[in-house]
């Protein structure tokens, strides 16, 4: 499921050299790690990290903060804008292109939030 | 039960007019400088998305709701999972 989400994120209509897709794996799954690393051959901007969780891991916020530290450590440092997709959220190809102009128009804008469309996928 | 249409098309749209958009947990775009300004993603509440957006708004940043379908995801497949999700949305850790 996460791999599908990652693939869709890589497939958005945006120059691949200008964005990264980072899988923040809070379950530290070896299988997912291997799968994402394999997909890197097709998507050079696809990355994977799994934090080491202590007793106070602060749930999703903790994982997101780990994501910030991780991208800060990459060549070029952290990005100016951060998009987030839940594990089961398939991004529309227009996702980033639709949200970014709002940020560019208003320098005081911190957050641009689209709705979530739900699809029930029976497995 | 899982139709978030009312939430987004009515409630969120209304809140947008008052400048009080809530972060919905997924699909959003954030300005890194704003996240740094509030000290990173706030960890005090398990409903970190709504809490984050409230902290941002409290510090004077703007937030908007963009009414375009840009992401689609799975909804909980059982009543129990639905209750667990709703509980998380009101601050009860899963």
gemmi code that builds the backbone of each chain (N, CA, C; Angstrom):
import gemmi

chains = {
    "A": [
        ("UNK", (0.845, -1.211, 0.000), (0.000, 0.000, 0.000), (0.872, 1.249, 0.000)),
        ("UNK", (1.867, 1.274, 0.880), (2.746, 2.440, 0.954), (3.511, 2.597, -0.351)),
        ("UNK", (3.879, 1.473, -0.953), (4.617, 1.537, -2.222), (3.769, 2.199, -3.294)),
        ("UNK", (2.460, 1.899, -3.300), (1.569, 2.555, -4.269), (1.529, 4.047, -4.035)),
        ("UNK", (1.452, 4.426, -2.763), (1.426, 5.838, -2.409), (2.714, 6.514, -2.854)),
        ("UNK", (3.851, 5.827, -2.623), (5.142, 6.397, -3.008), (5.227, 6.550, -4.525)),
        ("UNK", (4.772, 5.540, -5.242), (4.816, 5.586, -6.710), (3.970, 6.747, -7.232)),
        ("UNK", (2.774, 6.909, -6.661), (1.890, 7.997, -7.103), (2.527, 9.346, -6.805)),
        ("UNK", (3.197, 9.440, -5.660), (3.851, 10.696, -5.298), (4.989, 11.001, -6.267)),
        ("UNK", (5.711, 9.955, -6.681), (6.802, 10.166, -7.639), (6.257, 10.553, -9.007)),
        ("UNK", (5.018, 10.152, -9.290), (4.436, 10.361, -10.616), (3.733, 11.705, -10.770)),
        ("UNK", (3.795, 12.557, -9.761), (3.128, 13.855, -9.895), (3.783, 14.668, -11.004)),
        ("UNK", (3.007, 15.592, -11.557), (3.516, 16.399, -12.652), (4.362, 17.532, -12.107)),
        ("UNK", (5.616, 17.223, -11.885), (6.546, 18.223, -11.351), (7.943, 17.717, -11.662)),
        ("UNK", (8.870, 18.601, -12.015), (10.221, 18.123, -12.370), (10.834, 17.304, -11.249)),
        ("UNK", (11.229, 16.094, -11.549), (11.681, 15.179, -10.497), (12.945, 15.654, -9.799)),
        ("UNK", (13.708, 16.514, -10.473), (14.935, 16.988, -9.818), (14.630, 18.094, -8.806)),
        ("UNK", (13.368, 18.507, -8.747), (13.009, 19.604, -7.857), (12.224, 19.176, -6.621)),
        ("UNK", (11.977, 17.883, -6.460), (11.304, 17.445, -5.245), (11.795, 16.063, -4.860)),
        ("UNK", (11.636, 15.784, -3.567), (11.966, 14.446, -3.071), (10.690, 13.804, -2.540)),
        ("UNK", (10.618, 12.500, -2.660), (9.565, 11.750, -1.985), (10.257, 10.936, -0.903)),
        ("UNK", (9.899, 11.188, 0.348), (10.556, 10.491, 1.451), (9.532, 9.620, 2.166)),
        ("UNK", (9.770, 8.338, 2.181), (8.905, 7.417, 2.923), (9.379, 7.409, 4.374)),
        ("UNK", (8.497, 7.855, 5.271), (8.828, 7.860, 6.702), (8.182, 6.620, 7.316)),
        ("UNK", (8.954, 5.569, 7.452), (8.400, 4.284, 7.855), (8.438, 4.125, 9.366)),
        ("UNK", (7.312, 4.387, 10.012), (7.272, 4.296, 11.465), (7.148, 2.865, 11.965)),
        ("UNK", (6.990, 1.915, 11.048), (6.983, 0.524, 11.487), (8.339, -0.126, 11.230)),
        ("UNK", (9.253, 0.637, 10.631), (10.611, 0.147, 10.358), (10.583, -1.254, 9.735)),
        ("UNK", (9.813, -1.358, 8.694), (9.649, -2.664, 8.049), (10.786, -2.927, 7.065)),
        ("UNK", (11.505, -4.011, 7.285), (12.599, -4.354, 6.369), (12.068, -4.543, 4.957)),
        ("UNK", (10.884, -5.160, 4.896), (10.295, -5.468, 3.585), (10.000, -4.180, 2.825)),
        ("UNK", (9.406, -3.212, 3.523), (9.087, -1.945, 2.869), (10.368, -1.229, 2.478)),
        ("UNK", (11.340, -1.243, 3.393), (12.620, -0.596, 3.100), (13.245, -1.153, 1.835)),
        ("UNK", (13.242, -2.475, 1.735), (13.832, -3.118, 0.546), (13.047, -2.763, -0.703)),
        ("UNK", (11.727, -2.746, -0.580), (10.893, -2.449, -1.745), (11.128, -1.022, -2.241)),
        ("UNK", (11.208, -0.089, -1.306), (11.421, 1.307, -1.701), (12.800, 1.479, -2.318)),
        ("UNK", (13.786, 0.816, -1.709), (15.154, 0.944, -2.250), (15.232, 0.383, -3.667)),
        ("UNK", (14.469, -0.660, -3.918), (14.439, -1.241, -5.272), (13.825, -0.247, -6.256)),
        ("UNK", (12.810, 0.463, -5.813), (12.121, 1.412, -6.696), (12.979, 2.650, -6.974)),
        ("UNK", (14.009, 2.833, -6.180), (14.905, 3.973, -6.398), (15.574, 3.909, -7.764)),
        ("UNK", (15.682, 2.720, -8.300), (16.309, 2.590, -9.625), (15.506, 3.356, -10.674)),
        ("UNK", (14.190, 3.402, -10.463), (13.326, 4.133, -11.399), (13.165, 5.585, -10.977)),
        ("UNK", (13.128, 5.798, -9.662), (12.870, 7.151, -9.164), (14.038, 7.597, -8.290)),
        ("UNK", (14.921, 8.398, -8.874), (16.098, 8.830, -8.127), (15.756, 9.729, -6.948)),
        ("UNK", (14.571, 10.349, -6.983), (14.211, 11.265, -5.902), (13.391, 10.591, -4.805)),
        ("UNK", (13.367, 9.253, -4.833), (12.619, 8.506, -3.815), (13.571, 8.080, -2.705)),
        ("UNK", (13.191, 8.394, -1.467), (14.059, 8.100, -0.331), (13.275, 7.365, 0.743)),
        ("UNK", (14.011, 6.722, 1.649), (13.378, 5.944, 2.715), (14.116, 6.186, 4.026)),
        ("UNK", (13.357, 6.371, 5.099), (13.973, 6.438, 6.417), (13.028, 5.831, 7.435)),
        ("UNK", (13.612, 5.164, 8.411), (12.836, 4.601, 9.513), (13.496, 5.042, 10.799)),
        ("UNK", (12.789, 5.814, 11.589), (13.427, 6.317, 12.808), (13.484, 5.223, 13.870)),
        ("UNK", (14.381, 5.443, 14.826), (14.461, 4.569, 15.987), (13.531, 5.153, 17.032)),
        ("UNK", (12.509, 4.414, 17.417), (11.501, 4.960, 18.325), (11.849, 4.642, 19.770)),
        ("UNK", (11.891, 5.686, 20.562), (12.085, 5.498, 22.000), (10.738, 5.376, 22.683)),
        ("UNK", (10.731, 5.494, 24.001), (9.495, 5.317, 24.758), (8.511, 6.448, 24.438)),
        ("UNK", (9.011, 7.667, 24.390), (8.140, 8.805, 24.045), (8.344, 9.150, 22.584)),
        ("UNK", (7.665, 8.426, 21.724), (7.919, 8.616, 20.305), (7.015, 9.655, 19.662)),
        ("UNK", (6.020, 10.154, 20.450), (5.188, 11.266, 19.963), (4.429, 10.957, 18.689)),
        ("UNK", (4.114, 9.704, 18.449), (3.220, 9.322, 17.356), (3.638, 9.923, 16.023)),
        ("UNK", (2.671, 10.384, 15.270), (2.940, 10.856, 13.898), (3.765, 12.135, 13.917)),
        ("UNK", (3.523, 13.005, 14.890), (4.278, 14.252, 14.952), (5.758, 13.950, 15.122)),
        ("UNK", (6.062, 12.971, 15.953), (7.454, 12.578, 16.160), (8.077, 12.081, 14.866)),
        ("UNK", (7.301, 11.318, 14.120), (7.803, 10.786, 12.843), (8.027, 11.918, 11.844)),
        ("UNK", (7.113, 12.884, 11.841), (7.257, 14.020, 10.938), (8.487, 14.848, 11.299)),
        ("UNK", (8.703, 15.045, 12.598), (9.903, 15.786, 13.016), (11.170, 15.045, 12.625)),
        ("UNK", (11.108, 13.728, 12.715), (12.252, 12.930, 12.246), (12.483, 13.184, 10.752)),
        ("UNK", (11.395, 13.271, 10.008), (11.491, 13.552, 8.572), (12.201, 14.866, 8.303)),
        ("UNK", (11.915, 15.867, 9.135), (12.575, 17.166, 8.981), (14.078, 17.016, 9.221)),
        ("UNK", (14.446, 16.347, 10.310), (15.875, 16.157, 10.611), (16.563, 15.391, 9.491)),
        ("UNK", (15.860, 14.378, 8.995), (16.441, 13.538, 7.941), (16.713, 14.355, 6.675)),
        ("UNK", (15.721, 15.126, 6.231), (15.925, 15.886, 4.993), (16.943, 17.004, 5.192)),
        ("UNK", (17.032, 17.522, 6.416), (18.057, 18.536, 6.700), (19.451, 17.977, 6.496)),
        ("UNK", (19.592, 16.671, 6.690), (20.918, 16.055, 6.598), (21.281, 15.667, 5.170)),
        ("UNK", (20.359, 15.841, 4.245), (20.618, 15.445, 2.855), (21.382, 16.539, 2.125)),
        ("UNK", (22.075, 16.188, 1.034), (22.746, 17.225, 0.233), (21.727, 18.254, -0.229)),
        ("UNK", (22.023, 19.508, 0.015), (21.067, 20.545, -0.333), (20.178, 20.934, 0.832)),
        ("UNK", (20.174, 20.125, 1.863), (19.406, 20.444, 3.065), (17.911, 20.266, 2.901)),
        ("UNK", (17.180, 20.722, 3.893), (15.731, 20.588, 3.887), (15.091, 21.471, 2.831)),
        ("UNK", (13.903, 21.122, 2.424), (13.221, 21.866, 1.370), (12.451, 23.052, 1.943)),
        ("UNK", (12.086, 23.965, 1.061), (11.344, 25.157, 1.474), (9.893, 24.812, 1.804)),
        ("UNK", (9.383, 23.794, 1.146), (7.995, 23.392, 1.378), (7.941, 21.895, 1.642)),
        ("UNK", (6.978, 21.538, 2.487), (6.839, 20.130, 2.873), (5.409, 19.701, 2.568)),
        ("UNK", (5.280, 18.634, 1.781), (3.963, 18.061, 1.566), (3.877, 16.769, 2.339)),
        ("UNK", (2.699, 16.422, 2.799), (2.560, 15.177, 3.546), (1.399, 14.375, 2.992)),
        ("UNK", (1.633, 13.083, 2.850), (0.587, 12.173, 2.399), (0.540, 10.988, 3.346)),
        ("UNK", (-0.643, 10.662, 3.797), (-0.789, 9.470, 4.629), (-0.478, 8.230, 3.799)),
        ("UNK", (-0.225, 7.138, 4.496), (0.231, 5.905, 3.843), (-0.712, 5.418, 2.755)),
        ("UNK", (-1.992, 5.733, 2.911), (-2.968, 5.197, 1.960), (-3.507, 6.262, 1.016)),
        ("UNK", (-2.863, 7.411, 0.956), (-3.382, 8.517, 0.146), (-2.678, 8.593, -1.197)),
        ("UNK", (-3.423, 8.388, -2.249), (-2.865, 8.475, -3.593), (-2.976, 9.913, -4.074)),
        ("UNK", (-1.836, 10.515, -4.382), (-1.830, 11.908, -4.821), (-2.229, 12.013, -6.275)),
        ("UNK", (-3.017, 12.996, -6.569), (-3.356, 13.324, -7.945), (-2.092, 13.895, -8.610)),
        ("UNK", (-1.909, 13.662, -9.908), (-0.712, 14.215, -10.554), (-0.581, 15.734, -10.412)),
        ("UNK", (-1.701, 16.418, -10.232), (-1.685, 17.873, -10.101), (-1.463, 18.334, -8.671)),
        ("UNK", (-1.322, 17.425, -7.731), (-1.317, 17.759, -6.302), (-0.395, 18.934, -5.972)),
        ("UNK", (0.886, 18.798, -6.290), (1.832, 19.827, -5.877), (1.641, 21.110, -6.698)),
        ("UNK", (1.384, 20.945, -7.996), (1.221, 22.116, -8.850), (-0.009, 22.919, -8.464)),
        ("UNK", (-1.009, 22.255, -7.886), (-2.224, 22.969, -7.489), (-2.025, 23.723, -6.180)),
        ("UNK", (-1.168, 23.213, -5.307), (-1.009, 23.820, -3.979), (0.096, 24.873, -3.933)),
        ("UNK", (1.161, 24.656, -4.682), (2.334, 25.528, -4.565), (2.066, 27.003, -4.907)),
        ("UNK", (1.277, 27.307, -5.949), (1.071, 28.727, -6.274), (0.494, 29.531, -5.112)),
        ("UNK", (-0.324, 28.890, -4.282), (-0.879, 29.613, -3.132), (0.233, 30.056, -2.204)),
        ("UNK", (1.239, 29.214, -2.042), (2.379, 29.537, -1.187), (3.193, 30.674, -1.781)),
        ("UNK", (3.313, 30.666, -3.096), (4.135, 31.677, -3.744), (3.443, 33.037, -3.732)),
        ("UNK", (2.117, 33.024, -3.753), (1.357, 34.276, -3.769), (1.341, 34.957, -2.417)),
        ("UNK", (1.373, 34.173, -1.352), (1.229, 34.736, -0.006), (2.366, 34.212, 0.865)),
        ("UNK", (3.304, 35.100, 1.187), (4.481, 34.658, 1.941), (4.139, 34.361, 3.400)),
        ("UNK", (2.906, 34.726, 3.831), (2.504, 34.428, 5.202), (1.701, 33.123, 5.287)),
        ("UNK", (1.587, 32.459, 4.138), (0.792, 31.235, 4.133), (1.635, 30.075, 4.642)),
        ("UNK", (1.142, 29.439, 5.704), (1.876, 28.306, 6.273), (1.342, 26.977, 5.757)),
        ("UNK", (0.057, 26.950, 5.438), (-0.601, 25.670, 5.183), (-1.631, 25.795, 4.076)),
        ("UNK", (-1.577, 24.890, 3.107), (-2.612, 24.781, 2.086), (-3.146, 23.354, 2.165)),
        ("UNK", (-4.413, 23.232, 2.492), (-4.992, 21.919, 2.786), (-6.117, 21.572, 1.822)),
        ("UNK", (-5.957, 20.521, 1.016), (-7.061, 20.079, 0.162), (-7.926, 19.057, 0.909)),
        ("UNK", (-9.117, 18.758, 0.398), (-9.956, 17.751, 1.052), (-9.420, 16.343, 0.813)),
        ("UNK", (-9.954, 15.415, 1.580), (-9.592, 14.014, 1.382), (-10.783, 13.298, 0.771)),
        ("UNK", (-10.578, 12.703, -0.369), (-11.637, 11.894, -0.971), (-11.439, 10.466, -0.514)),
        ("UNK", (-12.490, 9.845, -0.053), (-12.355, 8.477, 0.459), (-12.804, 7.465, -0.574)),
        ("UNK", (-12.013, 6.437, -0.754), (-12.455, 5.319, -1.589), (-12.296, 4.059, -0.763)),
        ("UNK", (-13.326, 3.266, -0.725), (-13.253, 2.034, 0.063), (-12.731, 0.935, -0.839)),
        ("UNK", (-11.528, 0.492, -0.562), (-10.931, -0.556, -1.382), (-10.962, -1.836, -0.584)),
        ("UNK", (-11.776, -2.759, -0.997), (-11.874, -4.029, -0.259), (-10.740, -4.935, -0.712)),
        ("UNK", (-9.921, -5.371, 0.233), (-8.798, -6.240, -0.140), (-9.169, -7.688, 0.087)),
    ],
    "B": [
        ("UNK", (-21.317, 6.872, 6.417), (-20.632, 7.116, 7.706), (-19.264, 7.715, 7.470)),
        ("UNK", (-18.627, 7.299, 6.395), (-17.305, 7.808, 6.144), (-17.314, 8.935, 5.129)),
        ("UNK", (-18.488, 9.418, 4.778), (-18.517, 10.511, 3.824), (-18.036, 11.774, 4.498)),
        ("UNK", (-16.882, 12.261, 4.046), (-16.355, 13.472, 4.655), (-16.821, 14.704, 3.900)),
        ("UNK", (-17.826, 14.496, 3.031), (-18.312, 15.609, 2.208), (-18.786, 16.769, 3.054)),
        ("UNK", (-19.576, 16.468, 4.102), (-20.085, 17.552, 4.947), (-18.922, 18.256, 5.614)),
        ("UNK", (-17.979, 17.462, 6.106), (-16.831, 18.056, 6.785), (-16.102, 19.025, 5.867)),
        ("UNK", (-15.829, 18.572, 4.651), (-15.012, 19.417, 3.796), (-15.829, 20.479, 3.087)),
        ("UNK", (-16.931, 20.085, 2.482), (-17.641, 21.058, 1.644), (-18.390, 22.098, 2.468)),
        ("UNK", (-18.784, 21.742, 3.658), (-19.538, 22.707, 4.462), (-18.678, 23.273, 5.584)),
        ("UNK", (-18.258, 22.411, 6.494), (-17.535, 22.894, 7.671), (-16.215, 23.559, 7.308)),
        ("UNK", (-15.406, 22.862, 6.517), (-14.095, 23.423, 6.187), (-14.237, 24.684, 5.345)),
        ("UNK", (-15.205, 24.671, 4.428), (-15.402, 25.848, 3.584), (-15.820, 27.043, 4.437)),
        ("UNK", (-16.680, 26.767, 5.436), (-17.101, 27.830, 6.346), (-15.927, 28.358, 7.150)),
        ("UNK", (-15.132, 27.422, 7.665), (-13.988, 27.821, 8.483), (-13.001, 28.605, 7.647)),
        ("UNK", (-12.910, 28.264, 6.366), (-12.011, 28.982, 5.464), (-12.373, 30.465, 5.422)),
        ("UNK", (-13.658, 30.757, 5.481), (-14.066, 32.155, 5.384), (-13.713, 32.920, 6.648)),
        ("UNK", (-13.486, 32.215, 7.723), (-13.097, 32.900, 8.958), (-11.603, 32.787, 9.185)),
        ("UNK", (-10.870, 32.235, 8.221), (-9.417, 32.116, 8.359), (-8.994, 31.087, 9.382)),
        ("UNK", (-9.829, 30.077, 9.604), (-9.463, 29.101, 10.643), (-9.397, 27.680, 10.102)),
        ("UNK", (-8.815, 27.537, 8.936), (-8.669, 26.212, 8.317), (-7.895, 25.262, 9.217)),
        ("UNK", (-8.339, 24.056, 9.285), (-7.623, 23.022, 10.035), (-6.817, 22.139, 9.113)),
        ("UNK", (-5.647, 21.787, 9.563), (-4.844, 20.811, 8.849), (-5.532, 19.450, 8.962)),
        ("UNK", (-5.745, 18.776, 7.848), (-6.515, 17.535, 7.880), (-5.703, 16.275, 7.931)),
        ("UNK", (-4.421, 16.381, 8.208), (-3.619, 15.186, 8.417), (-2.941, 14.640, 7.185)),
        ("UNK", (-3.477, 14.888, 6.029), (-2.846, 14.353, 4.823), (-3.097, 15.266, 3.638)),
        ("UNK", (-2.154, 15.271, 2.720), (-2.350, 15.991, 1.470), (-2.015, 17.455, 1.522)),
        ("UNK", (-1.599, 17.928, 2.688), (-1.353, 19.362, 2.825), (0.058, 19.727, 2.384)),
        ("UNK", (0.228, 21.012, 2.102), (1.546, 21.564, 1.824), (1.839, 22.584, 2.913)),
        ("UNK", (3.024, 22.499, 3.479), (3.432, 23.402, 4.557), (4.653, 24.199, 4.144)),
        ("UNK", (4.762, 25.392, 4.702), (5.975, 26.184, 4.510), (6.938, 25.807, 5.630)),
        ("UNK", (8.135, 25.377, 5.284), (9.111, 24.925, 6.288), (9.407, 26.025, 7.301)),
        ("UNK", (9.510, 27.262, 6.827), (9.829, 28.366, 7.736), (8.756, 28.513, 8.819)),
        ("UNK", (7.510, 28.217, 8.460), (6.419, 28.314, 9.436), (6.511, 27.188, 10.460)),
        ("UNK", (6.849, 26.001, 9.997), (7.008, 24.866, 10.909), (8.163, 25.135, 11.875)),
        ("UNK", (9.240, 25.687, 11.358), (10.376, 26.052, 12.226), (9.955, 27.106, 13.234)),
        ("UNK", (9.105, 28.042, 12.782), (8.676, 29.145, 13.634), (7.915, 28.644, 14.855)),
        ("UNK", (7.226, 27.516, 14.720), (6.496, 26.986, 15.872), (7.262, 25.866, 16.562)),
        ("UNK", (8.509, 25.696, 16.193), (9.363, 24.722, 16.869), (9.205, 23.294, 16.382)),
        ("UNK", (8.802, 23.141, 15.130), (8.615, 21.804, 14.592), (7.171, 21.355, 14.747)),
        ("UNK", (6.884, 20.128, 14.348), (5.521, 19.619, 14.485), (5.209, 19.447, 15.971)),
        ("UNK", (4.126, 20.082, 16.466), (3.814, 19.993, 17.891), (3.469, 18.564, 18.289)),
        ("UNK", (3.972, 18.153, 19.436), (3.816, 16.758, 19.840), (2.857, 16.584, 21.021)),
        ("UNK", (2.245, 17.682, 21.461), (1.454, 17.600, 22.687), (0.135, 16.862, 22.526)),
        ("UNK", (-0.363, 16.787, 21.288), (-1.658, 16.138, 21.083), (-1.530, 15.045, 20.042)),
        ("UNK", (-2.230, 13.935, 20.256), (-2.173, 12.856, 19.279), (-2.883, 13.244, 17.988)),
        ("UNK", (-3.765, 14.244, 18.108), (-4.379, 14.779, 16.889), (-3.489, 15.871, 16.347)),
        ("UNK", (-2.300, 15.466, 15.905), (-1.240, 16.448, 15.657), (-1.562, 17.371, 14.504)),
        ("UNK", (-2.422, 16.933, 13.599), (-2.690, 17.776, 12.439), (-3.491, 19.008, 12.822)),
        ("UNK", (-4.589, 18.800, 13.533), (-5.404, 19.950, 13.943), (-4.637, 20.842, 14.902)),
        ("UNK", (-3.888, 20.205, 15.802), (-3.130, 20.979, 16.784), (-2.096, 21.833, 16.085)),
        ("UNK", (-1.408, 21.250, 15.109), (-0.372, 21.984, 14.369), (-0.981, 23.214, 13.712)),
        ("UNK", (-2.124, 23.031, 13.061), (-2.697, 24.172, 12.350), (-3.153, 25.250, 13.331)),
        ("UNK", (-3.659, 24.842, 14.495), (-4.061, 25.840, 15.493), (-2.869, 26.630, 16.010)),
        ("UNK", (-1.748, 25.942, 16.217), (-0.543, 26.634, 16.697), (-0.054, 27.617, 15.630)),
        ("UNK", (-0.094, 27.188, 14.380), (0.341, 28.076, 13.293), (-0.535, 29.321, 13.231)),
        ("UNK", (-1.841, 29.105, 13.279), (-2.766, 30.239, 13.210), (-2.557, 31.164, 14.399)),
        ("UNK", (-2.329, 30.555, 15.568), (-2.114, 31.348, 16.777), (-0.887, 32.242, 16.675)),
        ("UNK", (0.088, 31.797, 15.864), (1.313, 32.587, 15.730), (1.227, 33.578, 14.583)),
        ("UNK", (0.040, 33.656, 13.960), (-0.151, 34.683, 12.955), (0.051, 34.234, 11.521)),
        ("UNK", (0.300, 32.948, 11.306), (0.426, 32.451, 9.950), (-0.960, 32.263, 9.346)),
        ("UNK", (-1.009, 32.290, 8.015), (-2.263, 32.032, 7.319), (-2.371, 30.554, 6.970)),
        ("UNK", (-3.596, 30.096, 6.799), (-3.840, 28.731, 6.334), (-5.040, 28.774, 5.407)),
        ("UNK", (-4.997, 27.998, 4.347), (-6.137, 27.986, 3.449), (-6.582, 26.567, 3.145)),
        ("UNK", (-7.825, 26.470, 2.816), (-8.415, 25.218, 2.372), (-8.553, 25.329, 0.853)),
        ("UNK", (-7.969, 24.395, 0.138), (-7.989, 24.437, -1.326), (-9.012, 23.422, -1.815)),
        ("UNK", (-10.097, 23.897, -2.334), (-11.211, 23.010, -2.659), (-11.030, 22.330, -4.020)),
        ("UNK", (-10.019, 21.482, -4.117), (-9.822, 20.687, -5.330), (-9.512, 19.269, -4.894)),
        ("UNK", (-10.005, 18.301, -5.626), (-9.734, 16.903, -5.277), (-8.337, 16.550, -5.747)),
        ("UNK", (-7.431, 16.410, -4.774), (-6.030, 16.182, -5.125), (-5.463, 14.907, -4.529)),
        ("UNK", (-6.266, 14.227, -3.711), (-5.785, 12.976, -3.116), (-6.992, 12.108, -2.816)),
        ("UNK", (-6.793, 10.824, -2.848), (-7.874, 9.926, -2.449), (-7.279, 8.765, -1.685)),
        ("UNK", (-8.012, 8.340, -0.670), (-7.446, 7.299, 0.179), (-8.493, 6.335, 0.670)),
        ("UNK", (-8.034, 5.387, 1.469), (-8.922, 4.357, 1.974), (-9.645, 4.835, 3.214)),
        ("UNK", (-10.858, 4.371, 3.377), (-11.597, 4.658, 4.603), (-11.604, 3.386, 5.445)),
        ("UNK", (-11.773, 3.526, 6.773), (-11.782, 2.317, 7.605), (-12.853, 1.334, 7.146)),
        ("UNK", (-12.513, 0.068, 7.192), (-13.401, -0.941, 6.615), (-14.309, -1.600, 7.627)),
        ("UNK", (-14.186, -1.209, 8.889), (-15.062, -1.811, 9.889), (-15.542, -0.727, 10.838)),
        ("UNK", (-16.619, -1.030, 11.551), (-17.151, -0.073, 12.515), (-16.111, 0.213, 13.592)),
        ("UNK", (-15.437, -0.857, 14.024), (-14.430, -0.713, 15.088), (-13.306, 0.217, 14.631)),
        ("UNK", (-12.860, 0.029, 13.403), (-11.781, 0.874, 12.876), (-12.258, 2.321, 12.727)),
        ("UNK", (-13.523, 2.470, 12.352), (-14.087, 3.810, 12.210), (-14.122, 4.526, 13.552)),
        ("UNK", (-14.549, 3.804, 14.598), (-14.614, 4.401, 15.937), (-13.218, 4.786, 16.400)),
        ("UNK", (-12.233, 3.908, 16.101), (-10.846, 4.168, 16.496), (-10.333, 5.436, 15.817)),
        ("UNK", (-10.680, 5.584, 14.528), (-10.235, 6.762, 13.789), (-10.884, 8.026, 14.339)),
        ("UNK", (-12.181, 7.974, 14.605), (-12.883, 9.132, 15.127), (-12.348, 9.483, 16.517)),
        ("UNK", (-12.027, 8.451, 17.287), (-11.461, 8.694, 18.610), (-10.143, 9.437, 18.520)),
        ("UNK", (-9.326, 9.010, 17.545), (-8.026, 9.661, 17.358), (-8.225, 11.116, 16.970)),
        ("UNK", (-9.275, 11.392, 16.184), (-9.524, 12.751, 15.732), (-9.962, 13.667, 16.875)),
        ("UNK", (-10.469, 13.080, 17.989), (-10.801, 13.948, 19.111), (-9.779, 13.842, 20.230)),
        ("UNK", (-8.633, 13.233, 19.936), (-7.527, 13.282, 20.892), (-7.346, 12.059, 21.749)),
        ("UNK", (-8.011, 10.961, 21.398), (-7.830, 9.732, 22.171), (-6.786, 8.890, 21.441)),
        ("UNK", (-5.622, 8.627, 22.068), (-4.599, 7.845, 21.371), (-5.118, 6.475, 20.978)),
        ("UNK", (-4.728, 5.995, 19.822), (-5.205, 4.696, 19.320), (-4.620, 3.553, 20.125)),
    ],
}
model = gemmi.Model(1)
for chain_id, residues in chains.items():
    chain = gemmi.Chain(chain_id)
    for i, (resn, *xyz) in enumerate(residues, 1):
        res = gemmi.Residue()
        res.name, res.seqid = resn, gemmi.SeqId(i, " ")
        for name, pos in zip(("N", "CA", "C"), xyz):
            atom = gemmi.Atom()
            atom.name, atom.element = name, gemmi.Element(name[0])
            atom.pos, atom.b_iso = gemmi.Position(*pos), 0.0
            res.add_atom(atom)
        chain.add_residue(res)
    model.add_chain(chain)
structure = gemmi.Structure()
structure.add_model(model)
structure.setup_entities()
